[in-house]
Amino acid sequence: MLSRDVVNIFTFMQPYTIHLQTVSSTNDYAKELLTQHPYVVVSAEHQTSGRGRNGKVWHGDEHKNVYCSFGIRHPIPPAHHELPLYMARGALAVLETIRALVPSAQLRLKYPNDVHALEGNRWSKISGVLVEHEFLGITCTTTIIGVGINVEQTVFPETIDQPCTSLCRIGNGVVVEHVLHVLQNMIAATLDLSSSELSSQWVKELAPSTTRFRINGEDGLWRIRNLGDDGRLHAEHILTRTERIISDGDTLRYED
């Protein structure tokens, strides 16, 4: 287990921070900077090739949203079971950022990396988190937490395969710079959490008692039972108590 003392190195370290007008991907730029700096924060007004999980494209208007990556060069390689918790760090930091800015917002996490907000009577995506690890052999050398948050954008392309919303649409008029500042503080706070604290909070946010979903190729409704040490979701059929282990959130369809 990666100790709290090791993670705390980064809470006392000033990151190398850069803000760009346009970049292909803040994750890619952060990866380059990590060859020179142990802790970096890269943000941009616009991404030309932003991406999400499984090769998906991250859409977003210029100057209207947060596009940011937090990169860490590990002083001590994290254990294998620690790696999924960086997704938890990103998702929990986004949740706490939005809650700080819009206290009235109703939010949920969709496994493993999306943050949804309730707009009217419909749950819509407001943020996504993409974590990328780099390895030397089997040793993890760097980790990058990429975050996109919809802030001032009000119209989203029809090509996006799910409803989307933004801080502006759910009733908050903050500017992108302020959201980015709060997010950076929240990321730093998650680096101070132990593995057990992260796991507990991640499960709590993923699995409220009312959450029900369908699994592609399976009948009936399911609920989250727990998360494994490897970050995979353990689901339980509501009627039969059958269990399934899920590693790809794209197979889940939440019942709204």
N, C-alpha and C positions, 0 to 999 in steps of 0.2 A: 504493500500500500504506500502511495506517495504521501509523506507526512505533511502535516499542516505547516511545519517549519520550512519545508522546501518550497511549498506554494507561496508562503509569505515573502519570499525573496522578491517577488514581483510587486507586492503591495507597497514595498518601501523603495522600489526602483522607479525612477522617472522614465517613462517611455520615450523613445524617439518618435515624434509626432509630425506628420506631414499631411497637408490638405491640398488636393489637386483639383484642377478644373475638370479635366477629362482623363479617364484611364480605361483601359480595356477591362480590368478587373482589380478591385482593391486587394483581393486575396493574392493574386499573382504578384502585385507590386510589393505586398508585405513579404512574400516569400523571398523576393530578391533582397529586400532590406535586412532580412534576418541573417544574411551572410556577414553583415557588418555590425548589427546591433542585437542585443539579447531580448529586447522587448520593444515592439513597435505598434503604433496606431496609425493606420492609413485611412483617410476619408476622401471623398470626391463629390463634386457637384453632379457628375454624370459618369455612368459606366456604359461603354459601348458593347461589352461582351459579358455583362453580369450573368451569373449562373446560380442555379439551385441544385438540389440533390438530383442524382440520376441523370445528369446532363441537361436538365431543364433550363430554359432561359429565364432570367429575372428581369421583368419589364419595369421601367420606371421613367418618369419625366425628368428632364434636366432641372436642377436647382430646387426641386420640390420635395425630395425625400432624403433619408439618411442612407448612405452607402458607405460602409465602414468595415474595416478588418482589424482585429487585434492579434498580433503575432508574438509567439513566445518561443525562444530557443531554450530547451530544457537543460538546466544545469545538472540535473540527475534524471536519467530516463524514467518516465512514468511506467508503472506496471501496466500490463495489457488491460486489466479490468478498469484501470483509471481512464482509459481513452474515451469511452462513451460519455463520461461525465463532463467532458468539455462541451458537448451538445447541451447538457443540462445547464452549464454555466451561461452559455449564450442565451438560451430560451428564458431562463429565470431572470437574467439581467434585463431582457426586453420587457418581460411582464412587469417587473418592478419599476422600470422607466415609465411605462405607460400609466401605471397606477399612480405614480407620483405626479404626472402631468394631467391626468384625467381621472380623479378619484372616483367618479361615478361610473366609469367604464366597466362593463361586464366582459370578462376575458376568459379564455381557456387555451390550453395547449393541445394541439393535435399531434400525436406521435408521428415522427420524433422531433420535428423542427419548426412547425408552423405555430404562429400565435394568431388566434381569432378574436375578433371583437363583435359584440352583438350590436347590429345597426338596425333599429326598428325591431322586426321579429325574425331577422335573418342573421346567422353567423357568417362573417366574412373575414378573409385573410387580411391582416394588417401588417404582418411581419414574417420574415423567414430567416432561418439561421443555417449557415453552411459551415461545417467544420472539416478541415483538411489537415491530415497528419503527414509528415514526411519521415521516411525511415532510412536508416543505414543498416542494411541487413534486416534483422528483426528488432532493432533498437529505434524507438521513436526519438527523433532529434528535434523536431519543431512541430508546433501546432498553431493553426490559424483559425480563429473564430470570425467568420464573415457574417455581417448583420445587415439586413435591409429593412427599413421601417418606412411605411407610407405616411407622410406628414401632411403636405399641402396639396397633393394630387387629388383631384376630385373625379376624374374620368379615367377609366381603365380600358385597355384594348379588348375587343370582343374575342380575341384569340386566346385570352387567358381562360383556363378551363375550370375556374371556380370564382365565386363572388369575391370581390376585394373592396376594402374600405381604407380610410386614412384617419389620422388624428383630427384633421379638419372636418371630415364628414361626421365624426362622432361627437363633435362639439368643442374642439380645442383649437385655439388660434395661435399656438406657439410656433416659433420659427425653427427651421432645421438646425441652426447652430445651437440653440438651447437644448433640443432633444439630444443632439450629439454629446453635449457636455454632460447631461444627466446620465446617458448611456455609459459613457466612459467611467463615471464614478461607480455605476452599478456593476460593470464588469470587474472593476478592481475589488469590489466587495465580494463577488463570488469567488475570487481567487483566494479569499481568506477562509472559505468554508471547507470543512473536512469532507472526505468521501461519504461518510454516513449522513452528514447534514445535507449534502447535495442530493443523494439518492432519495432521502426522505422527502425533501421538498419537491423533487421532480415527480415522484409518484403521486404526491398529494395534488399537484396541479394537473397531472395527466388523468387522474382517476377519481373525480368527484362522483358521488353516489348516483347522480342522475345521468352520467355519460353512458350512452348506448351506441353501438355501431354494428355495421355489417362487414363481413369479410368476403372479398371476392371469391366465388367458387364454393362458399359455404352457406348453408341455410340458417335462418333465424337471426336473433340478436345476440350480441356478445358484450362483455364488459371487461375492463382491465382488472386483472387480479394482482399483478406485480410486475416488476422489471427484474430481469436477471442481471448478474454481475457483468455480463457482456453487453448490456444495454438493450437486449432484445425484449420485446413486450410479451408477457404471459397473459393470454386472453382466456376467458371462461364463458362458455355458452350459458345463457341465463336460465334455460329450462333443463338441459341435459347435464350441465356441469362438465361437459367435455372441454378439454384444454387444447389450446393451440399456441405455438410460439411464433411470433411475427418479428421479422427484421426489416420489413419494407412498409413504411406508412402509406404508400400508394395503394396497398391492398385494402385499406380501411375506408369505409364510408360512414361518417357519423350520422346518426338519426337526430335530426333537428326538430 
